Amino acid sequence: MFKALADPTRRALLDALYREDGQSLSALEARFAMSRIGVAKHLALLEAAGMVVAKRRGREKLHYLNAVPIRQVHDRWVSKYTEGWAAGLVDLKSEMEETMEKVFEIYIKTTPERLWEAVTDPEIRGKYNFGSRHVSDWTPGSRFEMIHPSAEGLLGEGVNLEVDPPHRLVQTMVALWGEDVKAEGTSRVTWEIEPVGDSCRLTVTHDQLREGANDQLYGGWPMILSGLKTWLETGELLTTPGSLMYAGGN
């Protein structure tokens, strides 16, 4: 990751994705005075470092800034000195034509079955999701509710559109923890689990967000996924100040 950041062109590519996420190779190439092959090589290095995630949309391959590795660097070396940096690391607002799509990717040393359990079991979910439990029977078309021991009502709700354990979970989501996020309406979250050797690659895509949507809807994903990885690999809870902010019910 540090090697990838050492090159000014790669930093400029990350800046371009920070300003406008989900860009094609052609769109990124137009921003730099170098060949298409040169830009592609730089993107490949950023993908290898986990800082860029590429996803196909029809014939196009779109590139997204992945905040999770940056969050992990923050948790290891920065949070113990100043939590104030977190806002600058995870506030990854960007604009797209009509809706926004956020993609997060992380590798976890675990099995697909254990990872699926950690996503769907309410007690486990509460250990890394700011204390929030997600309760459902996890069948296609069923409803899920986000609850917290210290909250009077629901924190959120939605419908399980696709349930394919232990590989894929697609859900609608309506945030209810405040009037500002409630006004944003319905978005969609997709969990994709792919085994890689003795580990799993977890990709979380949060899309169908309106342009300029409140960042409370998606800004917590890097910390949630870092907490999930920590718990599955070590059995311990992430103890950065932000991760403990709403975990009082655990």
C-alpha atoms as one frame of an Amber mdcrd trajectory, in Angstrom:
protein
   0.000   0.000   0.000   2.768   2.465   0.881   4.641   1.532  -2.296   1.515
   2.241  -4.312   1.127   5.640  -2.647   4.757   6.573  -3.311   4.082   7.380
  -6.977   2.539  10.816  -7.681   0.528   9.505 -10.652  -1.118   6.845  -8.510
  -1.915   9.430  -5.843  -3.476  11.572  -8.567  -5.586   8.599  -9.708  -6.869
   8.136  -6.166  -7.631  11.861  -5.998  -9.590  11.565  -9.257 -11.643   8.677
  -7.825 -12.110  10.597  -4.578 -13.709  13.432  -6.553 -15.758  11.156  -8.834
 -16.055   7.480  -7.960 -16.881   4.723 -10.442 -14.848   5.919 -13.457 -13.873
   3.877 -16.520 -10.306   3.504 -17.790 -11.129   5.851 -20.681 -12.396   8.552
 -18.323  -9.299   8.286 -16.138  -6.957   8.191 -19.145  -8.346  11.516 -20.350
  -7.127  13.155 -17.141  -3.465  12.244 -17.638  -0.808  12.939 -20.263   0.161
   9.294 -20.666  -0.888   6.256 -22.668  -3.881   4.085 -21.878  -1.479   1.226
 -21.074   0.398   3.421 -18.596  -2.774   4.390 -16.752  -3.903   0.739 -16.734
  -0.602  -0.345 -15.152  -0.930   2.238 -12.393  -4.527   1.119 -11.728  -3.391
  -2.517 -11.582  -0.885  -1.629  -8.838  -3.561   0.232  -6.894  -5.897  -2.784
  -7.246  -3.124  -5.091  -6.021  -2.725  -2.845  -2.972  -6.481  -3.074  -2.330
  -7.013   0.667  -2.691  -9.027   0.455  -5.905 -11.800  -2.039  -6.683 -12.854
  -2.685 -10.292 -16.359  -3.887 -11.149 -17.923  -4.535 -14.552 -21.072  -2.670
 -15.537 -22.127  -4.030 -18.899 -19.215  -3.532 -21.288 -17.471  -1.052 -19.024
 -15.055  -1.755 -16.184 -15.532   0.905 -13.518 -12.999   1.751 -10.813 -13.862
   2.666  -7.223 -11.824   4.043  -4.346 -11.736   1.423  -1.555 -11.577   3.093
   1.862 -11.038  -0.058   3.905  -7.199  -0.267   3.693  -6.960   3.416   4.595
  -9.236   2.740   7.568  -6.962  -0.123   8.658  -3.874   2.095   8.500  -5.763
   4.641  10.569  -6.766   2.052  13.173  -3.235   0.725  13.532  -1.147   3.887
  13.563  -3.305   6.989  13.751  -6.313   6.458  16.030  -4.175   5.984  19.106
  -2.906   9.556  18.645  -5.883  11.448  17.249  -9.341  10.286  16.214  -9.890
  13.581  14.411  -8.083  12.249  11.336 -10.809   9.675  10.820 -13.196  12.185
   9.307 -10.721  12.977   6.556 -10.036   9.304   5.841 -13.576   7.962   5.661
 -15.515  10.980   4.408 -15.275   9.850   0.777 -18.055  11.877  -0.811 -18.191
  11.767  -4.567 -20.608  12.693  -7.280 -22.031  10.535 -10.061 -24.549  11.477
 -12.739 -27.751  10.526 -10.876 -27.001   8.061  -8.090 -23.960   7.153  -6.063
 -22.407   3.746  -5.650 -19.843   2.908  -2.959 -17.735  -0.255  -3.123 -15.692
  -1.654  -0.209 -13.450  -4.714  -0.330 -11.560  -6.593   2.375  -9.814  -9.968
   2.747 -10.551 -11.982   5.895  -8.885 -15.213   6.984 -11.992 -17.304   7.596
 -14.405 -19.645   5.824 -17.409 -18.480   3.761 -19.743 -20.224   6.208 -18.275
 -18.474   9.251 -18.284 -15.114   7.457 -21.929 -15.583   6.449 -22.795 -16.378
  10.064 -21.026 -13.219  11.235 -23.078 -11.136   8.789 -26.470 -12.684   9.617
 -26.264 -13.638  13.301 -27.647 -10.680  15.326 -25.436 -11.213  18.370 -22.257
 -11.444  16.317 -23.327  -8.491  14.166 -23.660  -6.352  17.258 -20.000  -6.934
  18.127 -18.699  -4.961  15.121 -21.679  -2.950  13.816 -21.716  -0.204  16.474
 -23.791  -2.487  18.711 -26.600  -2.772  16.148 -28.216  -6.195  15.646 -29.803
  -7.201  12.331 -32.751  -9.528  12.945 -34.409 -11.569  10.183 -35.242 -15.126
   9.117 -32.933 -14.536   6.114 -35.197 -15.853   3.376 -35.766 -14.151  -0.018
 -38.413 -11.463   0.328 -38.263 -11.427   4.132 -37.888  -8.306   6.225 -34.949
  -7.409   8.460 -34.780  -4.936  11.338 -31.831  -3.050  12.817 -32.147  -2.841
  16.593 -29.942  -1.603  19.429 -30.363  -2.340  23.159 -30.244   1.358  24.045
 -32.547   2.578  21.254 -36.285   2.991  21.784 -37.231   2.188  18.193 -35.746
   0.659  15.066 -32.477   2.026  13.700 -33.303   0.761  10.230 -35.225  -1.778
   8.201 -35.288  -3.374   4.784 -36.063  -6.372   2.613 -33.799  -9.297   1.724
 -33.962  -9.331  -2.065 -31.482 -12.188  -2.653 -30.304 -14.726  -0.073 -27.713
 -17.226  -1.333 -25.706 -18.518   1.646 -22.778 -18.375   2.008 -22.101 -16.381
  -1.152 -24.418 -13.433  -1.751 -26.891 -11.270   0.163 -28.750  -8.340  -1.426
 -30.869  -6.061   0.752 -32.782  -2.820   0.534 -32.119  -0.491   3.459 -33.959
   2.423   5.019 -32.052   4.223   7.799 -34.278   5.325  10.700 -31.828   6.540
  13.350 -32.453  10.224  12.543 -34.743  12.420  10.495 -31.866  13.493   8.234
 -31.046   9.930   7.138 -34.679   8.828   7.119 -35.312  11.473   4.475 -32.807
   9.762   2.163 -35.239   6.913   1.510 -34.289   3.440   0.296 -30.825   2.344
  -0.818 -29.368  -1.107  -1.521 -26.541  -3.126   0.063 -24.958  -6.180  -1.593
 -22.642  -8.573   0.255 -20.507 -10.860  -1.940 -18.307 -13.576  -0.409 -15.660
 -15.308  -2.516 -13.235 -17.911  -1.123  -9.569 -17.196  -1.895  -7.227 -19.900
  -0.575  -7.664 -20.074   3.201  -9.397 -16.683   3.246 -12.410 -14.875   1.812
 -12.726 -11.739  -0.249 -15.704  -9.754   0.990 -17.071  -7.039  -1.291 -19.803
  -4.740   0.005 -21.530  -2.535  -2.558 -23.817   0.218  -1.265 -25.689   1.727
  -4.199 -28.934   3.384  -5.248 -27.873   6.329  -3.094 -28.975   9.703  -4.315
 -26.296  12.091  -5.524 -24.947  13.932  -2.479 -26.606  11.518  -0.036 -25.934
  11.962   3.675 -22.581  10.284   4.371 -23.929   8.704   7.569 -25.465   6.070
   5.284 -22.150   4.778   3.922 -19.325   6.459   5.841 -19.271   3.805   8.578
 -18.560   0.842   6.285 -14.735   0.952   6.570 -14.933   0.772  10.367 -17.654
  -1.915  10.306 -15.663  -4.137   7.946 -12.445  -3.578   9.894 -14.288  -4.632
  13.042 -15.666  -7.711  11.273 -12.168  -8.740  10.172 -10.731  -8.150  13.653
 -13.411 -10.234  15.348 -13.256 -13.165  12.905  -9.450 -13.354  12.901  -8.722
 -12.638  16.565 -11.993 -12.959  18.496 -11.451  -9.433  19.804 -13.427  -6.230
  19.359 -12.131  -3.193  17.502 -11.464  -0.615  20.208 -10.870   2.611  18.319
 -12.979   5.478  19.745 -15.242   5.580  16.701 -16.001   1.856  16.817 -17.075
   2.131  20.474 -19.150   5.282  19.988 -22.540   3.520  19.856 -21.589   0.104
  21.224 -22.883   0.688  24.730 -25.320  -2.214  24.584 -22.697  -4.914  23.921
